[in-house]
Amino acid sequence: MALSAWDCDGDLYCVLTTEIGVGEGRTVHFELSEACVVPGGGPSVPAAPAPGVAAVTVVAYPPGEEEPAEVFFDEAQTLPFAVVHHFAVTVAARLPIAGL
């Protein structure tokens, strides 16, 4: 699992990447959401971003699978185009790294 966060016009967004399974049965989920900062637990544990409810989810399967990638949208949420563009670029860059 990996989390990356960025600021867009003063709002914090994040991409949560989760790999499930191994080998040919593996899938990778990419979730885009607004993020919030969780307070740290003192000087040794700094504040950190945490994902919110996923607005967009991409599910990618290994090559050779008969299933194409799937995209799901939360109809209750709207996002700036720049945020969705950043998410698409991030997913496209991570697919080869994930072997997909």
Long-range contacts (C-beta under 8 A, 24 or more apart in sequence): 3-49, 3-51, 4-90, 5-35, 5-49, 6-86, 8-80, 8-82, 8-83, 8-86, 9-80, 9-82, 12-36, 12-37, 12-49, 13-79, 13-83, 13-86, 13-87, 14-49, 14-50, 14-51, 15-87, 15-90, 15-91, 16-51, 16-54, 17-94, 17-98, 19-98, 23-62, 24-62, 24-64, 24-65, 26-61, 26-62, 27-59, 27-60, 27-61, 28-59, 28-60, 28-94, 28-95, 28-98, 28-100, 29-57, 29-58, 29-59, 29-60, 30-57, 30-58, 30-60, 30-87, 30-90, 30-91, 30-94, 31-56, 31-57, 31-58, 32-56, 32-57, 32-79, 32-83, 32-84, 32-87, 34-77, 53-77, 55-79, 56-84, 56-87, 58-91, 60-91, 60-95, 60-98, 60-100, 61-100, 62-99, 62-100, 63-99, 63-100
